[in-house]
Amino acid sequence: MLQKKDDAVLTVDENIQQLMLTLAVLCIFMGFVGIVSCVYQINCLRSIRRKHRHESSLQSAAHIQNQTEHVYNIKAATECSRADMQDSLEREVEELREFQQQVRGELGSLRIALEVLSQRRQREAVRSDNVESERKGKME
């Protein structure tokens, strides 16, 4: 009976050793799973960070592109406005030249009228001098 007890004790001791061995293997396995999980999480975070940097770069590029398009739109509007002002100024200059021609024409007409009037006055002055000379000649 003593031997049975020893066998039973050995069996219990063996069972305890077996359980401890199984527990150790389980702990090692769990550690391995934990390490793999951590590595996976680190890689995921790196990927997210890369993706975020890439998205940030894309947003920056899009912002720069929008700013560039805005500058080009302003430049185009300025060019259009400048061209409109140039056309307007050219029309104004043309109108002023036409007005200048009209004024020159009217001045020419006024000069001719002034010369004609001056010649008439001279003739009238000569006639009145002749008329006065005749009166003086008759009176004498």
C-alpha positions in Angstrom: 0.0 0.0 0.0 2.9 2.2 0.7 4.0 1.6 -2.8 0.5 2.5 -4.2 0.7 5.7 -2.2 4.1 6.4 -3.6 2.9 5.7 -7.1 -0.1 8.0 -6.5 2.3 10.6 -5.2 4.5 10.2 -8.1 1.6 10.5 -10.4 0.5 13.7 -8.6 4.1 14.9 -8.8 4.3 14.0 -12.5 0.9 15.6 -13.1 2.2 18.8 -11.4 5.3 18.7 -13.5 3.2 18.1 -16.6 1.0 21.0 -15.7 4.0 23.2 -15.0 5.5 22.2 -18.3 2.2 22.9 -20.1 1.9 26.2 -18.3 5.5 27.2 -19.3 4.8 26.3 -22.9 1.5 28.2 -22.8 3.4 31.2 -21.3 6.0 31.0 -24.0 3.3 30.7 -26.7 1.4 33.7 -25.2 4.6 35.7 -25.1 5.3 34.8 -28.7 1.7 35.8 -29.6 2.2 39.1 -27.6 5.4 39.9 -29.5 3.9 39.1 -32.9 0.9 41.3 -31.9 3.1 44.2 -30.9 5.2 43.9 -34.1 2.0 43.9 -36.1 0.6 46.9 -34.2 3.9 48.8 -34.7 3.8 48.1 -38.4 0.2 49.2 -38.6 1.1 52.5 -36.8 4.0 53.1 -39.2 1.7 52.4 -42.1 -0.9 54.9 -40.7 1.9 57.4 -40.1 3.2 57.0 -43.7 -0.3 57.3 -45.0 -1.0 60.4 -43.0 2.3 61.9 -44.2 1.3 61.1 -47.7 -2.1 62.6 -47.3 -0.5 65.6 -45.7 1.7 65.9 -48.7 -1.2 65.5 -51.0 -3.2 68.2 -49.1 -0.2 70.5 -49.3 0.2 69.8 -53.0 -3.5 70.5 -53.5 -3.3 73.7 -51.6 -0.3 74.8 -53.6 -2.1 73.9 -56.8 -5.2 75.9 -55.7 -3.0 78.9 -54.8 -1.2 78.6 -58.2 -4.5 78.5 -60.0 -5.8 81.5 -58.0 -2.6 83.4 -59.0 -3.1 82.4 -62.7 -6.8 83.5 -62.5 -5.8 86.9 -61.0 -3.1 87.2 -63.7 -5.6 86.4 -66.5 -8.1 88.8 -65.0 -5.4 91.5 -64.8 -4.4 90.8 -68.4 -8.0 91.0 -69.5 -8.6 94.2 -67.6 -5.4 95.7 -69.0 -6.5 94.8 -72.5 -9.9 96.4 -71.9 -8.2 99.5 -70.6 -5.9 99.6 -73.6 -8.8 99.3 -76.0 -10.7 102.0 -74.1 -7.7 104.3 -74.2 -7.2 103.7 -78.0 -10.9 104.6 -78.6 -10.5 107.7 -76.5 -7.4 108.7 -78.4 -9.3 108.1 -81.7 -12.2 110.2 -80.5 -9.8 113.0 -79.5 -8.2 112.9 -82.9 -11.5 113.2 -84.6 -12.5 116.1 -82.3 -9.1 117.8 -83.1 -9.8 117.5 -86.8 -13.3 119.0 -86.3 -11.8 121.9 -84.3 -9.1 122.5 -87.0 -11.8 122.5 -89.6 -13.9 125.0 -87.7 -10.8 127.1 -87.0 -10.0 127.2 -90.7 -13.6 128.3 -91.4 -13.3 131.0 -88.7 -10.0 132.3 -90.2 -11.6 132.5 -93.6 -14.6 134.3 -92.2 -12.4 136.6 -90.2 -10.3 137.4 -93.4 -13.5 138.0 -95.4 -14.8 140.3 -92.6 -11.5 142.1 -92.4 -11.4 142.7 -96.1 -15.0 144.0 -96.0 -14.1 146.5 -93.2 -11.0 147.6 -95.2 -13.2 148.1 -98.3 -15.8 149.9 -96.2 -13.1 152.0 -94.6 -11.7 152.9 -98.1 -15.1 153.7 -99.3 -15.9 155.9 -96.4 -12.5 157.6 -96.8 -13.4 158.1 -100.5 -16.9 159.4 -99.6 -15.4 161.8 -97.1 -12.7 162.9 -99.6 -15.5 163.6 -102.1 -17.4 165.7 -99.6 -14.4 167.7 -98.7 -13.6 168.1 -102.4 -17.2 169.3 -103.0 -17.1 171.6 -100.1 -14.0 173.3 -101.3 
